[in-house]
Amino acid sequence: MSNELFTSDANGVTRPATADEIIEAACAILSRRVRRGAALSNPRTTRDFLKLRLAGHDHEVFAILFLDNRHRVIEFVPLFRGTIDGASVYPREVVKEALARNAAAVILAHNHPSGVAEPSAADELITNRLRDALALIDVRVLDHLVVTGDAIVSFAERGLL
């Protein structure tokens, strides 16, 4: 049994798919699963989606999945862009974005370009600041995920939320 994946060209000729074609197809599938109105009932799908969207950057990207009261996706927004070792995150801007989307809950996520998924003290501090700021407008922080190419660390799983 072969592990090779195949695709067809415009003339219907089947050929092995390139790595870029496979990744593009995987991104399309995950984007359909994590789209507006889709319920986030499968943590693995959420993790895979965030890994594909965040792990490849050579700079930090702080993003938010805005959710409604049934944890259905409203929108995924990469909100802040940083450098190789940090991004400035402003609670005021996060609150504004949550209100603009009428969000009831959020999942915070950012990447660590270093490849080390272990949350820093700064990550814990901003998570607490965002949780407190969003609580003032009745928006729940369900999780904060730190993403690398090889691993994802969940604040909720670690009891940090």
N, CA, C and O of each residue as an XYZ file, in Angstrom:
644
protein
N       0.830     -1.180      0.000
C       0.000      0.000      0.000
C       0.879      1.250      0.000
O       1.817      1.351      0.791
N       0.581      2.190     -0.875
C       1.367      3.398     -1.021
C       0.821      4.500     -0.114
O      -0.387      4.593      0.105
N       1.716      5.330      0.408
C       1.319      6.473      1.217
C       1.237      7.747      0.392
O       1.037      8.835      0.934
N       1.393      7.608     -0.930
C       1.383      8.767     -1.799
C      -0.044      9.258     -2.043
O      -0.970      8.457     -2.178
N      -0.210     10.567     -2.098
C      -1.506     11.171     -2.401
C      -1.477     11.655     -3.849
O      -0.430     12.046     -4.364
N      -2.645     11.622     -4.497
C      -2.716     11.962     -5.910
C      -3.704     13.082     -6.157
O      -4.605     13.333     -5.357
N      -3.515     13.747     -7.280
C      -4.416     14.796     -7.736
C      -4.578     14.665     -9.241
O      -3.822     13.945     -9.894
N      -5.553     15.353     -9.781
C      -5.771     15.345    -11.230
C      -5.571     16.745    -11.762
O      -5.938     17.727    -11.116
N      -4.984     16.832    -12.947
C      -4.830     18.151    -13.568
C      -6.083     18.490    -14.364
O      -7.060     17.741    -14.330
N      -6.066     19.602    -15.074
C      -7.237     20.084    -15.813
C      -7.690     19.103    -16.895
O      -8.857     19.112    -17.289
N      -6.781     18.260    -17.374
C      -7.122     17.281    -18.419
C      -7.556     15.936    -17.849
O      -7.828     14.997    -18.597
N      -7.621     15.848    -16.521
C      -8.036     14.601    -15.886
C      -6.914     13.594    -15.695
O      -7.167     12.445    -15.330
N      -5.688     14.008    -15.936
C      -4.536     13.125    -15.771
C      -4.154     13.091    -14.296
O      -3.919     14.133    -13.684
N      -4.093     11.888    -13.732
C      -3.754     11.718    -12.321
C      -2.243     11.688    -12.156
O      -1.529     11.050    -12.929
N      -1.771     12.392    -11.130
C      -0.345     12.438    -10.822
C      -0.172     12.573     -9.318
O      -1.112     12.964     -8.625
N       1.008     12.257     -8.798
C       1.240     12.464     -7.361
C       1.137     13.941     -7.009
O       1.633     14.798     -7.740
N       0.493     14.232     -5.890
C       0.351     15.611     -5.423
C       1.663     16.084     -4.818
O       2.392     15.307     -4.202
N       1.954     17.362     -4.999
C       3.145     17.942     -4.382
C       2.848     18.233     -2.915
O       1.689     18.262     -2.502
N       3.885     18.445     -2.144
C       3.708     18.780     -0.726
C       2.895     20.065     -0.577
O       2.026     20.150      0.291
N       3.170     21.060     -1.415
C       2.415     22.319     -1.341
C       0.939     22.107     -1.647
O       0.094     22.737     -1.010
N       0.599     21.246     -2.596
C      -0.795     20.959     -2.922
C      -1.499     20.251     -1.765
O      -2.669     20.514     -1.489
N      -0.795     19.368     -1.102
C      -1.363     18.646      0.039
C      -1.628     19.616      1.191
O      -2.690     19.568      1.813
N      -0.669     20.493      1.475
C      -0.841     21.475      2.547
C      -1.982     22.425      2.211
O      -2.790     22.756      3.079
N      -2.055     22.866      0.958
C      -3.137     23.763      0.538
C      -4.501     23.089      0.711
O      -5.455     23.724      1.160
N      -4.593     21.815      0.360
C      -5.855     21.082      0.513
C      -6.201     20.919      1.996
O      -7.363     21.058      2.377
N      -5.204     20.628      2.832
C      -5.440     20.484      4.275
C      -5.919     21.799      4.876
O      -6.829     21.815      5.704
N      -5.306     22.898      4.458
C      -5.730     24.221      4.949
C      -7.173     24.504      4.550
O      -7.945     25.035      5.348
N      -7.537     24.158      3.335
C      -8.906     24.388      2.864
C      -9.898     23.568      3.680
O     -10.960     24.069      4.047
N      -9.563     22.322      3.965
C     -10.445     21.454      4.752
C     -10.600     22.008      6.165
O     -11.719     22.098      6.670
N      -9.494     22.380      6.812
C      -9.567     22.915      8.173
C     -10.298     24.252      8.209
O     -11.020     24.532      9.166
N     -10.124     25.076      7.188
C     -10.838     26.355      7.148
C     -12.338     26.139      7.043
O     -13.118     26.910      7.603
N     -12.749     25.094      6.327
C     -14.183     24.795      6.252
C     -14.701     24.291      7.594
O     -15.844     24.564      7.960
N     -13.873     23.561      8.325
C     -14.293     23.048      9.633
C     -14.336     24.140     10.687
O     -15.181     24.108     11.581
N     -13.427     25.111     10.590
C     -13.371     26.222     11.550
C     -13.790     27.477     10.781
O     -12.966     28.341     10.480
N     -15.053     27.558     10.476
C     -15.613     28.675      9.716
C     -16.744     29.303     10.509
O     -17.186     28.757     11.520
N     -17.202     30.435     10.052
C     -18.293     31.136     10.723
C     -19.483     30.198     10.900
O     -19.958     29.591      9.941
N     -19.953     30.091     12.127
C     -21.110     29.256     12.434
C     -20.778     27.828     12.815
O     -21.650     27.102     13.291
N     -19.528     27.405     12.618
C     -19.147     26.033     12.984
C     -18.916     25.958     14.488
O     -18.264     26.824     15.071
N     -19.457     24.916     15.107
C     -19.242     24.708     16.541
C     -17.863     24.100     16.764
O     -17.450     23.200     16.034
N     -17.161     24.590     17.764
C     -15.850     24.035     18.088
C     -16.028     22.904     19.098
O     -15.778     23.070     20.292
N     -16.462     21.761     18.595
C     -16.719     20.625     19.469
C     -15.545     19.654     19.505
O     -15.524     18.740     20.330
N     -14.575     19.840     18.625
C     -13.439     18.937     18.551
C     -12.145     19.727     18.799
O     -11.707     20.486     17.935
N     -11.537     19.548     19.976
C     -10.312     20.298     20.286
C      -9.181     20.044     19.284
O      -8.368     20.932     19.024
N      -9.131     18.846     18.730
C      -8.053     18.540     17.771
C      -8.185     19.391     16.510
O      -7.184     19.878     15.985
N      -9.412     19.573     16.023
C      -9.622     20.407     14.845
C      -9.173     21.836     15.119
O      -8.531     22.465     14.279
N      -9.512     22.339     16.288
C      -9.111     23.694     16.667
C      -7.592     23.797     16.717
O      -7.014     24.753     16.199
N      -6.950     22.823     17.331
C      -5.485     22.816     17.427
C      -4.844     22.745     16.046
O      -3.907     23.488     15.754
N      -5.348     21.850     15.193
C      -4.790     21.712     13.848
C      -4.945     23.010     13.059
O      -4.024     23.437     12.363
N      -6.120     23.635     13.174
C      -6.371     24.902     12.488
C      -5.379     25.964     12.953
O      -4.770     26.648     12.131
N      -5.215     26.102     14.260
C      -4.313     27.126     14.797
C      -2.866     26.826     14.428
O      -2.091     27.745     14.160
N      -2.501     25.564     14.412
C      -1.142     25.196     14.032
C      -0.865     25.607     12.589
O       0.185     26.178     12.292
N      -1.805     25.317     11.698
C      -1.618     25.695     10.299
C      -1.587     27.209     10.123
O      -0.832     27.712      9.290
N      -2.381     27.936     10.878
C      -2.461     29.392     10.722
C      -1.310     30.133     11.400
O      -0.956     31.232     10.973
N      -0.717     29.551     12.453
C       0.261     30.303     13.240
C       1.682     29.748     13.250
O       2.633     30.515     13.404
N       1.849     28.453     13.092
C       3.163     27.851     13.323
C       4.232     28.276     12.322
O       5.412     28.288     12.670
N       3.867     28.618     11.114
C       4.860     28.901     10.086
C       5.473     30.283     10.108
O       6.388     30.556      9.330
N       5.004     31.161     10.969
C       5.514     32.535     10.985
C       6.886     32.624     11.645
O       7.185     31.885     12.584
N       7.713     33.533     11.144
C       9.027     33.757     11.755
C       8.989     34.925     12.744
O      10.027     35.402     13.202
N       7.772     35.373     13.063
C       7.547     36.431     14.046
C       6.311     36.032     14.853
O       5.521     35.195     14.417
N       6.150     36.636     16.033
C       4.978     36.296     16.845
C       3.713     36.912     16.255
O       3.699     38.060     15.809
N       2.657     36.113     16.269
C       1.333     36.562     15.869
C       0.387     36.185     16.997
O       0.309     35.019     17.384
N      -0.332     37.171     17.527
C      -1.319     36.935     18.576
C      -2.679     37.003     17.920
O      -3.057     38.035     17.366
N      -3.418     35.904     17.978
C      -4.693     35.808     17.283
C      -5.800     35.416     18.256
O      -5.549     34.910     19.349
N      -7.028     35.668     17.820
C      -8.183     35.351     18.657
C      -9.254     34.688     17.813
O      -9.582     35.150     16.719
N      -9.797     33.594     18.340
C     -10.995     32.980     17.774
C     -12.168     33.536     18.570
O     -12.313     33.240     19.756
N     -13.000     34.336     17.925
C     -14.182     34.892     18.577
C     -15.334     33.909     18.409
O     -15.572     33.404     17.312
N     -16.055     33.639     19.514
C     -17.112     32.631     19.524
C     -18.418     33.212     20.057
O     -18.419     34.176     20.822
N     -19.530     32.606     19.637
C     -20.824     33.032     20.174
C     -21.119     32.250     21.454
O     -20.250     31.533     21.951
N     -22.326     32.379     21.989
C     -22.645     31.744     23.268
C     -22.758     30.227     23.185
O     -22.833     29.564     24.220
N     -22.773     29.667     21.992
C     -22.770     28.202     21.816
C     -21.419     27.703     21.327
O     -21.292     26.577     20.847
N     -20.425     28.549     21.457
C     -19.052     28.255     21.045
C     -18.933     27.967     19.552
O     -18.116     27.152     19.123
N     -19.760     28.648     18.777
C     -19.642     28.587     17.326
C     -18.741     29.732     16.886
O     -18.762     30.815     17.471
N     -17.960     29.481     15.861
C     -17.003     30.468     15.378
C     -17.717     31.687     14.795
O     -18.613     31.568     13.960
N     -17.298     32.844     15.256
C     -17.707     34.103     14.637
C     -16.626     34.501     13.636
O     -16.897     34.782     12.468
N     -15.382     34.513     14.141
C     -14.276     34.893     13.258
C     -12.937     34.584     13.912
O     -12.797     34.653     15.133
N     -11.953     34.241     13.082
C     -10.563     34.105     13.511
C      -9.843     35.375     13.084
O      -9.860     35.741     11.909
N      -9.207     36.050     14.050
C      -8.557     37.325     13.748
C      -7.124     37.329     14.271
O      -6.917     37.282     15.484
N      -6.124     37.385     13.379
C      -4.750     37.647     13.825
C      -4.672     39.133     14.178
O      -4.663     39.985     13.290
N      -4.618     39.436     15.455
C      -4.818     40.809     15.914
C      -3.526     41.603     16.092
O      -3.491     42.799     15.802
N      -2.471     40.955     16.564
C      -1.216     41.667     16.814
C      -0.061     40.919     16.180
O      -0.008     39.689     16.201
N       0.869     41.684     15.613
C       2.076     41.117     15.008
C       3.265     41.625     15.799
O       3.339     42.809     16.128
N       4.191     40.736     16.103
C       5.348     41.134     16.887
C       6.652     40.852     16.176
O       6.735     40.870     14.948
N       7.663     40.593     16.976
C       8.998     40.297     16.466
C       9.276     38.818     16.692
O       8.352     38.043     16.939
N      10.527     38.425     16.610
C      10.865     37.010     16.769
C      10.649     36.494     18.186
O      10.557     35.286     18.404
N      10.568     37.414     19.154
C      10.454     36.936     20.536
C       9.382     37.638     21.363
O       9.411     37.578     22.592
N       8.439     38.300     20.703
C       7.381     38.933     21.478
C       6.435     39.742     20.611
O       6.758     40.128     19.488
N       5.258     39.986     21.165
C       4.265     40.843     20.510
C       3.575     41.661     21.589
O       3.248     41.146     22.658
N       3.359     42.923     21.308
C       2.610     43.765     22.238
C       1.126     43.507     22.037
O       0.612     43.594     20.922
N       0.439     43.187     23.138
C      -0.989     42.877     23.102
C      -1.700     43.889     23.991
O      -1.329     44.082     25.148
N      -2.725     44.534     23.438
C      -3.419     45.595     24.159
C      -4.833     45.156     24.521
O      -5.667     44.980     23.633
N      -5.119     44.973     25.822
C      -6.455     44.542     26.246
C      -7.574     45.423     25.710
O      -8.642     44.918     25.365
N      -7.349     46.728     25.634
C      -8.367     47.644     25.120
C      -8.785     47.250     23.702
O      -9.975     47.245     23.386
N      -7.817     46.922     22.852
C      -8.108     46.539     21.469
C      -8.843     45.202     21.411
O      -9.732     45.015     20.580
N      -8.476     44.284     22.282
C      -9.151     42.986     22.325
C     -10.609     43.165     22.730
O     -11.501     42.563     22.132
N     -10.850     43.987     23.741
C     -12.223     44.257     24.185
C     -13.024     44.898     23.053
O     -14.164     44.504     22.807
N     -12.443     45.882     22.362
C     -13.127     46.530     21.237
C     -13.516     45.511     20.168
O     -14.634     45.541     19.653
N     -12.595     44.613     19.838
C     -12.855     43.609     18.804
C     -13.942     42.625     19.255
O     -14.790     42.227     18.456
N     -13.918     42.237     20.522
C     -14.939     41.317     21.048
C     -16.319     41.966     21.003
O     -17.299     41.322     20.628
N     -16.396     43.237     21.385
C     -17.670     43.954     21.344
C     -18.160     44.129     19.906
O     -19.352     43.990     19.636
N     -17.256     44.431     18.997
C     -17.630     44.642     17.595
C     -18.226     43.378     16.976
O     -19.057     43.455     16.071
N     -17.798     42.216     17.470
C     -18.278     40.939     16.931
C     -19.383     40.316     17.786
O     -19.894     39.241     17.469
N     -19.742     40.997     18.864
C     -20.758     40.488     19.791
C     -20.374     39.093     20.303
O     -21.222     38.206     20.403
N     -19.111     38.913     20.619
C     -18.593     37.619     21.068
C     -19.013     37.336     22.503
O     -19.113     38.245     23.327
N     -19.259     36.061     22.789
C     -19.570     35.615     24.144
C     -18.368     34.901     24.771
O     -18.271     34.780     25.992
N     -17.464     34.435     23.921
C     -16.291     33.717     24.401
C     -15.167     33.879     23.379
O     -15.405     34.220     22.220
N     -13.939     33.628     23.833
C     -12.781     33.689     22.944
C     -11.813     32.566     23.267
O     -11.773     32.043     24.380
N     -11.044     32.220     22.262
C      -9.867     31.374     22.451
C      -8.691     32.210     21.975
O      -8.631     32.616     20.814
N      -7.762     32.460     22.879
C      -6.556     33.217     22.559
C      -5.510     32.257     22.022
O      -5.457     31.101     22.441
N      -4.683     32.719     21.105
C      -3.621     31.864     20.574
C      -2.484     32.727     20.065
O      -2.706     33.802     19.508
N      -1.286     32.257     20.257
C      -0.136     32.900     19.629
C       0.950     31.869     19.413
O       0.972     30.815     20.049
N       1.838     32.194     18.514
C       2.934     31.280     18.201
C       4.213     31.697     18.920
O       4.375     32.845     19.334
N       5.099     30.744     19.051
C       6.456     30.997     19.535
C       7.397     30.579     18.404
O       7.640     29.385     18.227
N       7.929     31.528     17.637
C       8.828     31.187     16.533
C      10.072     30.426     16.973
O      10.704     29.753     16.158
N      10.430     30.523     18.244
C      11.603     29.826     18.773
C      11.437     28.314     18.726
O      12.423     27.578     18.776
N      10.194     27.847     18.629
C       9.936     26.408     18.628
C       9.706     25.840     20.014
O       9.446     24.646     20.159
N       9.799     26.684     21.042
C       9.573     26.252     22.419
C       8.162     26.677     22.820
O       7.870     27.869     22.915
N       7.288     25.694     23.057
C       5.878     25.993     23.328
C       5.599     26.365     24.777
O       4.478     26.755     25.107
N       6.577     26.255     25.631
C       6.376     26.547     27.048
C       5.969     28.008     27.237
O       6.681     28.905     26.785
N       4.824     28.264     27.905
C       4.386     29.652     28.123
C       5.363     30.410     29.014
O       5.894     29.868     29.983
N       5.587     31.665     28.669
C       6.470     32.516     29.465
C       5.660     33.200     30.561
O       4.431     33.138     30.572
N       6.365     33.853     31.481
C       5.690     34.627     32.525
C       4.883     35.757     31.887
O       3.804     36.099     32.371
N       5.402     36.337     30.806
C       4.675     37.400     30.098
C       3.395     36.847     29.477
O       2.373     37.533     29.457
N       3.441     35.616     28.971
C       2.241     34.984     28.408
C       1.177     34.818     29.486
O       0.000     35.089     29.249
N       1.588     34.378     30.657
C       0.636     34.207     31.761
C       0.059     35.545     32.202
O      -1.133     35.645     32.490
N       0.901     36.570     32.256
C       0.452     37.895     32.677
C      -0.588     38.458     31.702
O      -1.636     38.939     32.132
N      -0.310     38.402     30.396
C      -1.263     38.971     29.443
C      -2.546     38.143     29.407
O      -3.624     38.696     29.185
N      -2.456     36.857     29.617
C      -3.663     36.023     29.669
C      -4.560     36.472     30.817
O      -5.771     36.616     30.647
N      -3.971     36.691     31.971
C      -4.748     37.145     33.135
C      -5.333     38.538     32.907
O      -6.480     38.795     33.273
N      -4.551     39.436     32.303
C      -5.056     40.790     32.016
C      -6.222     40.742     31.034
O      -7.218     41.445     31.210
N      -6.096     39.908     29.992
C      -7.170     39.785     29.005
C      -8.407     39.134     29.616
O      -9.533     39.558     29.354
N      -8.192     38.103     30.431
C      -9.326     37.446     31.091
C     -10.092     38.436     31.959
O     -11.322     38.474     31.933
N      -9.357     39.235     32.728
C      -9.994     40.221     33.608
C     -10.714     41.308     32.807
O     -11.836     41.687     33.144
N     -10.075     41.809     31.750
C     -10.694     42.861     30.935
C     -11.941     42.340     30.232
O     -12.960     43.030     30.194
N     -11.876     41.134     29.676
C     -13.023     40.569     28.965
C     -14.149     40.191     29.919
O     -15.322     40.236     29.547
N     -13.800     39.819     31.142
C     -14.834     39.486     32.137
C     -15.724     40.695     32.434
O     -16.900     40.533     32.759
N     -15.177     41.886     32.326
C     -15.959     43.100     32.573
C     -17.100     43.266     31.569
O     -18.096     43.930     31.858
N     -16.950     42.665     30.400
C     -18.014     42.749     29.386
C     -18.654     41.370     29.155
O     -19.277     41.132     28.120
N     -18.491     40.470     30.130
C     -19.109     39.136     30.095
C     -18.674     38.283     28.912
O     -19.488     37.567     28.329
N     -17.394     38.354     28.557
C     -16.825     37.488     27.523
C     -15.868     36.524     28.220
O     -14.938     36.950     28.904
N     -16.099     35.235     28.047
C     -15.282     34.209     28.688
C     -14.045     33.879     27.856
O     -14.121     33.789     26.630
N     -12.912     33.701     28.524
C     -11.701     33.213     27.870
C     -11.680     31.706     28.106
O     -11.476     31.249     29.231
N     -11.893     30.937     27.039
C     -11.960     29.482     27.163
C     -10.583     28.850     27.236
O     -10.391     27.850     27.928
N      -9.620     29.428     26.523
C      -8.275     28.863     26.518
C      -7.321     29.874     25.911
O      -7.731     30.833     25.257
N      -6.049     29.639     26.142
C      -4.964     30.350     25.470
C      -4.004     29.268     25.034
O      -3.490     28.514     25.861
N      -3.760     29.189     23.738
C      -2.900     28.156     23.182
C      -1.612     28.772     22.665
O      -1.632     29.765     21.938
N      -0.487     28.169     23.050
C       0.815     28.576     22.541
C       1.208     27.536     21.494
O       1.280     26.342     21.783
N       1.460     28.010     20.272
C       1.640     27.137     19.118
C       3.078     27.191     18.611
O       3.659     28.267     18.469
N       3.638     26.018     18.343
C       4.903     25.919     17.612
C       4.689     24.897     16.503
O       3.606     24.325     16.380
N       5.705     24.672     15.710
C       5.594     23.690     14.643
C       5.406     22.277     15.153
O       4.838     21.435     14.459
N       5.882     22.007     16.370
C       5.852     20.649     16.905
C       4.874     20.431     18.049
O       4.503     19.292     18.335
N       4.452     21.501     18.705
C       3.640     21.317     19.906
C       2.672     22.473     20.098
O       2.851     23.566     19.559
N       1.640     22.193     20.885
C       0.696     23.219     21.310
C       0.462     23.026     22.797
O       0.158     21.923     23.251
N       0.607     24.113     23.556
C       0.376     24.070     24.996
C      -0.907     24.834     25.293
O      -1.086     25.969     24.851
N      -1.797     24.198     26.048
C      -3.078     24.781     26.431
C      -3.026     25.276     27.868
O      -2.703     24.520     28.783
N      -3.346     26.549     28.060
C      -3.417     27.106     29.416
C      -4.521     26.414     30.214
O      -4.347     26.140     31.401
N      -5.649     26.130     29.575
C      -6.762     25.490     30.276
C      -6.364     24.112     30.776
O      -6.667     23.749     31.912
N      -5.685     23.341     29.931
C      -5.251     21.994     30.338
C      -4.257     22.028     31.472
O      -4.190     21.099     32.276
N      -3.485     23.095     31.541
C      -2.493     23.243     32.610
C      -3.048     23.901     33.860
O      -2.328     24.083     34.841
N      -4.328     24.260     33.830
C      -4.951     24.901     34.988
C      -4.520     26.344     35.178
O      -4.576     26.863     36.293
N      -4.095     26.997     34.114
C      -3.612     28.378     34.211
C      -4.717     29.395     33.932
O      -4.461     30.599     33.949
N      -5.931     28.934     33.678
C      -7.058     29.838     33.441
C      -8.082     29.707     34.525
O      -9.104     30.392     34.494
